[in-house]
Amino acid sequence: MTVQIPKISDIPESERTPLVLMLLEALAQLKEENQLLKDEIARLKGQKPRPKIEPSKLEKTKPKIKSLDLKRPGSEKRSKTQQITIHDTIEIPPKNIPEGSRFKGYQDFVVQDIKIESCNPVSH
């Protein structure tokens, strides 16, 4: 049976009496002492004690504020298709539109492709 020790911040201000704080501290000490005794028993039996894993430091770190001068070159966001020369624009009408459907907008996209074919335009 494991007992969860409540954090002091979880206890309402009205219930934080000196006795409650003293009991929480004593409970934490007893829990630590119990773990040390379990580790000692495991060592005497030839087993490995419980590994000491430190808490994650990710939650404690604060985001670092970098100035614009410290950014690496090329790290700015830029449009990938800004320098592409668009030779042809083709609108493709939708096929097989289900009954009762409605238009919810569209999104532009660029298709890059190399097309090699002969082209003989007819002139009148």
C-alpha positions as CSV (number, residue, x, y, z in Angstrom):
1,M,0.0,0.0,0.0
2,T,1.5,3.3,-1.0
3,V,0.4,6.5,0.6
4,Q,0.4,9.7,-1.5
5,I,1.7,12.6,0.5
6,P,-0.3,15.7,-0.3
7,K,1.5,18.8,-1.3
8,I,1.2,21.8,1.1
9,S,-0.3,23.8,-1.8
10,D,-3.1,21.2,-2.1
11,I,-4.2,21.7,1.5
12,P,-6.7,24.6,2.0
13,E,-5.3,27.5,4.0
14,S,-7.8,26.9,6.8
15,E,-6.5,23.4,7.4
16,R,-2.8,24.3,7.5
17,T,-2.3,24.1,11.2
18,P,1.1,23.6,12.7
19,L,0.1,20.0,13.6
20,V,-0.8,19.2,10.0
21,L,2.5,20.7,8.7
22,M,4.5,18.7,11.4
23,L,2.7,15.5,10.4
24,L,3.3,16.0,6.7
25,E,7.0,16.5,7.4
26,A,7.2,13.4,9.7
27,L,5.4,11.4,7.0
28,A,7.9,12.4,4.4
29,Q,10.8,11.5,6.7
30,L,9.3,8.1,7.5
31,K,8.7,7.4,3.8
32,E,12.3,8.2,3.0
33,E,13.6,6.1,5.9
34,N,11.4,3.2,4.8
35,Q,12.8,3.4,1.3
36,L,16.4,3.4,2.7
37,L,15.6,0.3,4.7
38,K,14.1,-1.5,1.7
39,D,17.3,-0.7,-0.2
40,E,19.4,-2.1,2.6
41,I,17.4,-5.3,2.7
42,A,17.7,-5.6,-1.1
43,R,21.5,-5.1,-0.8
44,L,21.8,-7.7,1.9
45,K,19.8,-10.2,-0.2
46,G,22.2,-9.5,-3.1
47,Q,19.6,-7.6,-5.1
48,K,20.0,-4.2,-6.6
49,P,18.5,-1.3,-4.7
50,R,15.9,1.0,-6.2
51,P,17.5,3.3,-8.9
52,K,17.7,6.9,-8.0
53,I,16.0,8.8,-10.9
54,E,16.1,12.5,-10.7
55,P,12.9,14.4,-11.6
56,S,12.6,15.8,-15.1
57,K,14.2,19.2,-15.6
58,L,12.1,20.1,-18.6
59,E,9.3,21.4,-16.5
60,K,11.6,23.7,-14.5
61,T,13.3,25.3,-17.4
62,K,12.1,28.7,-18.6
63,P,12.0,29.5,-22.3
64,K,15.1,31.4,-23.3
65,I,14.4,34.7,-25.1
66,K,16.8,35.1,-28.0
67,S,17.3,38.4,-29.7
68,L,17.0,38.6,-33.5
69,D,20.8,39.1,-33.7
70,L,21.5,35.6,-32.2
71,K,19.5,33.6,-34.8
72,R,21.4,31.3,-37.1
73,P,21.5,32.3,-40.7
74,G,18.7,30.8,-42.8
75,S,16.5,30.2,-39.8
76,E,13.9,32.8,-40.8
77,K,10.7,31.4,-42.2
78,R,10.3,32.1,-45.9
79,S,8.1,30.9,-48.7
80,K,9.5,27.9,-50.5
81,T,7.7,28.7,-53.7
82,Q,8.4,32.4,-53.9
83,Q,11.2,32.2,-56.4
84,I,9.5,29.6,-58.7
85,T,8.5,30.8,-62.1
86,I,5.0,29.6,-62.8
87,H,4.6,28.8,-66.5
88,D,1.0,27.6,-66.6
89,T,-2.0,27.6,-64.4
90,I,-4.7,25.0,-64.9
91,E,-8.0,25.0,-63.1
92,I,-9.4,21.5,-62.6
93,P,-13.1,21.3,-62.0
94,P,-14.2,18.8,-59.3
95,K,-15.7,15.5,-60.5
96,N,-18.5,13.4,-58.9
97,I,-19.7,16.0,-56.4
98,P,-22.1,14.2,-53.9
99,E,-25.6,15.4,-53.6
100,G,-26.1,17.8,-50.6
101,S,-22.4,18.8,-50.4
102,R,-21.3,22.4,-50.0
103,F,-18.3,24.4,-50.9
104,K,-16.1,25.1,-47.9
105,G,-13.2,26.9,-49.6
106,Y,-10.0,25.9,-51.2
107,Q,-6.3,26.0,-50.7
108,D,-3.8,27.1,-53.3
109,F,-0.8,24.7,-53.9
110,V,2.0,24.5,-56.4
111,V,2.9,21.4,-58.3
112,Q,6.5,21.2,-59.4
113,D,7.1,18.9,-62.3
114,I,9.2,18.6,-65.4
115,K,7.2,17.8,-68.5
116,I,9.0,17.1,-71.7
117,E,6.8,16.8,-74.8
118,S,6.5,18.2,-78.3
119,C,4.0,21.0,-78.7
120,N,2.9,22.2,-82.2
121,P,0.3,25.0,-81.7
122,V,-2.2,25.3,-84.5
123,S,-2.5,28.9,-85.8
124,H,-5.3,30.0,-88.1
